[in-house]
Amino acid sequence: MTHLADDQITFINDVIMKKSGVVGFSVVTQKRVKAGKVVDVDVVRIYVKRKAKPDAIKPEDVIDATIMGIPSDVVEVGEIVAQNSARLD
């Protein structure tokens, strides 16, 4: 795993995070997961509420296969909701 450079993080924050359905991203590269199996390819993971086929997404919301030279992997995570953390002391 490699940490993304500051300019890569800034680009993802400024451009990718504004795309419809995007809820987060990895700040370190991760191995690609394809059909439930880990593939030996380092990627930046882009987390979305729901995956869709590219033809069902507005062109401006499609996530490119590479982001600043790093392959991307779109991962469906659903709705992210903050949880109330109660301490049990």
N, CA, C and O of each residue as an XYZ file, in Angstrom:
356
protein
N       0.841     -1.178      0.000
C       0.000      0.000      0.000
C       0.885      1.240      0.000
O       1.897      1.303      0.698
N       0.488      2.203     -0.782
C       1.222      3.454     -0.897
C       0.268      4.605     -0.621
O      -0.853      4.621     -1.129
N       0.706      5.559      0.175
C      -0.111      6.746      0.419
C      -0.212      7.573     -0.849
O       0.772      7.730     -1.572
N      -1.388      8.097     -1.118
C      -1.552      9.000     -2.246
C      -0.812     10.296     -1.956
O      -0.687     10.702     -0.801
N      -0.324     10.939     -3.001
C       0.353     12.229     -2.864
C      -0.689     13.306     -2.559
O      -1.872     13.143     -2.858
N      -0.240     14.395     -1.967
C      -1.151     15.486     -1.607
C      -1.939     15.988     -2.813
O      -3.132     16.262     -2.688
N      -1.294     16.118     -3.987
C      -2.011     16.623     -5.161
C      -3.074     15.631     -5.635
O      -4.110     16.040     -6.159
N      -2.828     14.334     -5.457
C      -3.825     13.330     -5.823
C      -5.029     13.403     -4.879
O      -6.175     13.332     -5.323
N      -4.765     13.544     -3.586
C      -5.853     13.670     -2.606
C      -6.662     14.929     -2.870
O      -7.891     14.905     -2.807
N      -5.979     16.023     -3.164
C      -6.674     17.281     -3.465
C      -7.561     17.127     -4.692
O      -8.707     17.576     -4.687
N      -7.041     16.491     -5.752
C      -7.828     16.292     -6.964
C      -9.067     15.448     -6.674
O     -10.165     15.784     -7.118
N      -8.898     14.365     -5.940
C     -10.048     13.509     -5.637
C     -11.074     14.274     -4.809
O     -12.274     14.178     -5.065
N     -10.609     15.035     -3.816
C     -11.530     15.851     -3.010
C     -12.251     16.886     -3.855
O     -13.457     17.077     -3.701
N     -11.532     17.554     -4.744
C     -12.095     18.661     -5.525
C     -12.935     18.208     -6.710
O     -13.860     18.916     -7.108
N     -12.637     17.045     -7.285
C     -13.320     16.615     -8.512
C     -14.163     15.356     -8.280
O     -15.368     15.365     -8.532
N     -13.554     14.301     -7.813
C     -14.247     13.007     -7.720
C     -15.328     13.024     -6.641
O     -16.419     12.494     -6.851
N     -15.038     13.622     -5.497
C     -16.009     13.646     -4.396
C     -17.268     14.439     -4.737
O     -18.286     14.293     -4.061
N     -17.216     15.268     -5.763
C     -18.390     16.050     -6.175
C     -19.295     15.275     -7.125
O     -20.388     15.735     -7.455
N     -18.854     14.121     -7.560
C     -19.676     13.329     -8.479
C     -20.827     12.691     -7.707
O     -20.684     12.330     -6.539
N     -21.951     12.560     -8.368
C     -23.152     12.005     -7.750
C     -22.899     10.590     -7.240
O     -22.379      9.742     -7.965
N     -23.275     10.345     -5.980
C     -23.189      9.008     -5.405
C     -21.876      8.668     -4.731
O     -21.792      7.661     -4.029
N     -20.834      9.493     -4.928
C     -19.534      9.203     -4.309
C     -19.598      9.595     -2.838
O     -20.027     10.698     -2.500
N     -19.166      8.680     -1.963
C     -19.220      8.938     -0.520
C     -17.843      8.910      0.144
O     -17.722      9.265      1.317
N     -16.809      8.496     -0.581
C     -15.481      8.466      0.020
C     -14.458      7.848     -0.904
O     -14.770      7.445     -2.024
N     -13.211      7.777     -0.411
C     -12.120      7.184     -1.180
C     -11.007      6.748     -0.238
O     -10.940      7.190      0.909
N     -10.142      5.882     -0.732
C      -9.001      5.422      0.061
C      -7.838      6.392     -0.133
O      -7.580      6.830     -1.253
N      -7.142      6.727      0.939
C      -5.986      7.624      0.829
C      -4.696      6.835      0.668
O      -3.622      7.417      0.512
N      -4.799      5.520      0.706
C      -3.688      4.634      0.365
C      -4.173      3.683     -0.714
O      -5.358      3.355     -0.771
N      -3.264      3.240     -1.568
C      -3.674      2.290     -2.595
C      -4.047      0.968     -1.932
O      -3.508      0.599     -0.889
N      -4.966      0.280     -2.554
C      -5.457     -1.014     -2.084
C      -5.360     -1.994     -3.249
O      -5.210     -1.576     -4.397
N      -5.443     -3.273     -2.970
C      -5.500     -4.271     -4.050
C      -6.917     -4.291     -4.633
O      -7.905     -4.173     -3.907
N      -6.991     -4.440     -5.944
C      -8.293     -4.521     -6.618
C      -8.984     -5.816     -6.212
O      -8.341     -6.852     -6.048
N     -10.295     -5.743     -6.054
C     -11.106     -6.935     -5.807
C     -12.043     -7.068     -7.004
O     -12.821     -6.161     -7.301
N     -11.960     -8.200     -7.680
C     -12.789     -8.430     -8.863
C     -13.484     -9.773     -8.685
O     -12.832    -10.798     -8.481
N     -14.801     -9.761     -8.764
C     -15.610    -10.977     -8.596
C     -15.276    -11.682     -7.281
O     -15.232    -12.910     -7.210
N     -15.041    -10.873     -6.240
C     -14.794    -11.419     -4.919
C     -13.379    -11.916     -4.679
O     -13.084    -12.440     -3.605
N     -12.498    -11.759     -5.663
C     -11.112    -12.225     -5.524
C     -10.158    -11.047     -5.590
O     -10.347    -10.122     -6.380
N      -9.121    -11.088     -4.744
C      -8.107    -10.039     -4.733
C      -7.199    -10.221     -5.941
O      -6.686    -11.310     -6.194
N      -7.012     -9.131     -6.680
C      -6.151     -9.129     -7.860
C      -4.917     -8.292     -7.524
O      -5.041     -7.264     -6.857
N      -3.746     -8.705     -7.964
C      -2.507     -8.017     -7.616
C      -2.319     -6.746     -8.449
O      -1.364     -6.620     -9.216
N      -3.259     -5.808     -8.275
C      -3.184     -4.504     -8.927
C      -3.490     -3.463     -7.862
O      -4.528     -3.528     -7.204
N      -2.584     -2.499     -7.692
C      -2.822     -1.419     -6.735
C      -3.757     -0.385     -7.345
O      -3.557      0.062     -8.474
N      -4.784     -0.011     -6.578
C      -5.795      0.931     -7.065
C      -6.124      1.945     -5.972
O      -5.836      1.737     -4.793
N      -6.734      3.045     -6.399
C      -7.375      3.935     -5.447
C      -8.847      3.534     -5.454
O      -9.482      3.494     -6.508
N      -9.376      3.241     -4.285
C     -10.782      2.839     -4.199
C     -11.653      4.073     -4.052
O     -11.393      4.946     -3.223
N     -12.690      4.126     -4.873
C     -13.688      5.180     -4.802
C     -14.957      4.516     -4.307
O     -15.472      3.594     -4.941
N     -15.460      4.984     -3.174
C     -16.633      4.384     -2.549
C     -17.893      5.125     -2.974
O     -17.961      6.352     -2.893
N     -18.892      4.367     -3.430
C     -20.147      4.949     -3.902
C     -21.321      4.305     -3.185
O     -21.225      3.186     -2.680
N     -22.450      5.044     -3.150
C     -23.665      4.498     -2.537
C     -24.134      3.265     -3.292
O     -24.481      2.246     -2.695
N     -24.138      3.377     -4.627
C     -24.659      2.288     -5.458
C     -23.935      2.296     -6.789
O     -23.806      3.344     -7.422
N     -23.463      1.139     -7.218
C     -22.820      1.028     -8.525
C     -23.882      0.962     -9.609
O     -24.980      0.446     -9.400
N     -23.530      1.493    -10.762
C     -24.413      1.443    -11.915
C     -23.565      1.309    -13.172
O     -22.377      1.633    -13.167
N     -24.172      0.836    -14.231
C     -23.463      0.728    -15.505
C     -23.189      2.140    -16.033
O     -24.002      3.044    -15.839
N     -22.041      2.330    -16.704
C     -21.693      3.672    -17.183
C     -22.770      4.339    -18.037
O     -22.918      5.560    -17.991
N     -23.525      3.560    -18.815
C     -24.550      4.179    -19.661
C     -25.773      4.637    -18.861
O     -26.646      5.315    -19.403
N     -25.841      4.272    -17.572
C     -26.944      4.705    -16.711
C     -26.546      5.898    -15.844
O     -27.322      6.337    -14.995
N     -25.337      6.421    -16.056
C     -24.813      7.526    -15.254
C     -24.605      8.733    -16.159
O     -24.220      8.589    -17.320
N     -24.861      9.913    -15.627
C     -24.580     11.126    -16.389
C     -23.092     11.141    -16.722
O     -22.272     10.768    -15.882
N     -22.733     11.561    -17.919
C     -21.309     11.550    -18.318
C     -20.381     12.247    -17.316
O     -19.258     11.796    -17.094
N     -20.840     13.323    -16.724
C     -19.989     14.058    -15.781
C     -19.800     13.321    -14.453
O     -18.928     13.687    -13.665
N     -20.610     12.283    -14.197
C     -20.501     11.522    -12.953
C     -19.770     10.185    -13.107
O     -19.571      9.471    -12.124
N     -19.375      9.848    -14.327
C     -18.631      8.606    -14.555
C     -17.226      8.771    -13.965
O     -16.586      9.806    -14.150
N     -16.760      7.754    -13.261
C     -15.422      7.770    -12.675
C     -14.472      7.101    -13.654
O     -14.698      5.970    -14.085
N     -13.404      7.817    -13.999
C     -12.434      7.307    -14.965
C     -11.732      6.055    -14.444
O     -11.618      5.845    -13.237
N     -11.267      5.236    -15.372
C     -10.564      3.997    -15.026
C      -9.237      4.282    -14.338
O      -8.747      3.451    -13.573
N      -8.652      5.437    -14.598
C      -7.446      5.856    -13.888
C      -7.642      7.286    -13.396
O      -8.281      8.105    -14.055
N      -7.086      7.563    -12.240
C      -7.154      8.902    -11.648
C      -5.726      9.339    -11.370
O      -5.049      8.789    -10.501
N      -5.285     10.330    -12.116
C      -3.924     10.848    -11.986
C      -2.893      9.723    -12.054
O      -1.948      9.684    -11.265
N      -3.086      8.812    -13.006
C      -2.130      7.744    -13.243
C      -2.304      6.492    -12.397
O      -1.563      5.525    -12.572
N      -3.265      6.492    -11.488
C      -3.503      5.323    -10.628
C      -4.814      4.676    -11.056
O      -5.824      5.368    -11.185
N      -4.823      3.364    -11.281
C      -6.090      2.705    -11.610
C      -7.109      2.920    -10.485
O      -6.752      2.948     -9.307
N      -8.368      3.069    -10.863
C      -9.419      3.246     -9.858
C     -10.266      1.990     -9.766
O     -10.368      1.214    -10.716
N     -10.870      1.806     -8.602
C     -11.773      0.685     -8.365
C     -12.989      1.246     -7.641
O     -12.874      1.734     -6.517
N     -14.142      1.180     -8.273
C     -15.367      1.696     -7.676
C     -15.984      0.597     -6.818
O     -16.235     -0.512     -7.289
N     -16.221      0.927     -5.553
C     -16.720     -0.056     -4.589
C     -18.047      0.434     -4.015
O     -18.121      1.539     -3.477
N     -19.089     -0.382     -4.127
C     -20.399     -0.034     -3.571
C     -20.403     -0.285     -2.066
O     -20.102     -1.385     -1.603
N     -20.752      0.766     -1.306
C     -20.786      0.636      0.157
C     -22.146      0.993      0.744
O     -22.357      0.843      1.947
N     -23.062      1.460     -0.083
C     -24.373      1.851      0.419
C     -24.335      3.218      1.087
O     -23.368      3.970      0.963
N     -25.395      3.511      1.785
C     -25.511      4.789      2.496
C     -24.642      4.747      3.741
O     -24.703      3.792      4.516
N     -23.837      5.778      3.933
C     -22.998      5.861      5.127
C     -23.675      6.810      6.101
O     -23.970      7.957      5.765
N     -23.918      6.319      7.312
C     -24.610      7.095      8.326
C     -23.758      7.102      9.596
O     -23.280      6.059     10.041
N     -23.579      8.282     10.165
C     -22.835      8.374     11.427
C     -23.622      7.678     12.524
O     -24.839      7.834     12.630
N     -22.923      6.921     13.325
C     -23.557      6.202     14.418
C     -23.325      6.949     15.726
O     -22.294      7.599     15.895
N     -24.261      6.861     16.634
C     -24.096      7.440     17.967
C     -23.225      6.477     18.750
O     -23.593      5.320     18.955
N     -22.077      6.953     19.185
C     -21.191      6.042     19.928
C     -21.399      6.257     21.425
O     -21.054      7.302     21.977
N     -21.954      5.274     22.042
C     -22.171      5.309     23.489
C     -21.072      4.494     24.151
O     -20.782      3.372     23.736
N     -20.476      5.053     25.160
C     -19.420      4.340     25.882
C     -20.038      3.517     27.005
O     -20.933      3.964     27.722
N     -19.541      2.337     27.123
C     -20.005      1.450     28.188
C     -18.880      1.319     29.204
O     -18.048      0.417     29.106
N     -18.856      2.206     30.165
C     -17.806      2.176     31.188
C     -18.295      1.533     32.456
O     -17.541      1.424     33.423
